[in-house]
């Protein structure tokens, strides 16, 4: 919606309109998880690779090589940990990263992991005109389907950046879920200007994202400041809280951040802790979204 004037000058229709564009609808936390599990665990990896530099119009060979590290070393280490624990995860992949590393996506999909939408070149949706955003999302879905043989059913917007057009494009694509918003700890239905959409939101949070603890840009203000052991403690406490409440624990990690020798233990030890409980359901985002939708009798809408 078009907004003019300064915020303190807005009338009630304006500020209510802004707040009401995309809103949390009914809670979709099921009465029980599959097999009587106490909570659900959704592990996600944003395979940004070289697109973090490319989307900013950057040409730094050093930062491009950092993205390549995610594919070259980060993904193999993550896969070994997931294999060791026998669990499946969701990988959110910009289309350009998928085109640069198609075999990575193909082999992950063949192994039973989910490959989901994460933009075209990790663009910020609020910087892209609505028609261009639509074209990029549709083209990205086609790329992932062509590479993996499976049409993506969910998305995570790059940098969790949501434009006024994003939800409508997701509805046009017929997506089953989104994982970019923050309105709850547990799954809920997204409302589009008050209208039920049938799309399940699997909420994210910066607390449960490795990037805020480890990102580094020596030409900017970003500096790593958190010890890996402290990050493990935060993630473990978030999981324990979700399990105590019978809810959803959703974790976001990046291959070019967590995939280092001194950090990969976070994922390994966290999975040791989760699996030691013996009562948690670890599944892909798509599986969890479908289960929540089925339990709530939610039907997709266009």
Buried (B, 14 or more C-beta within 10 A) or exposed (E): EEEEEEEEEBEEEBEEBEEEBBBBBEEBBBEEBEEEBBBBBBBBBBBBBBBBBBBBEEEEEEBBEBBBBBBBBBBEBBBEBBEEBEBBBBBBBBBBBBBBBBEBBBEBBEEEBBBBBBBBBBBBBBEBEBEBBBBBBBEBBEBBEEBBEBEBBBBBBBBBBBBBBBBBBBBEBBBBBBBBBEEBBBBBBBBBBEEBBBBBBBBBBEEBBBBBBBBEEEEEEEEEEEEBEEBBEBBBEBBBEBBEBBBBBBBBBBBBBBBBEEBBBBBBBBBEBBBEBEEBBBBBBBBBBBBBBEBBEBEEEE
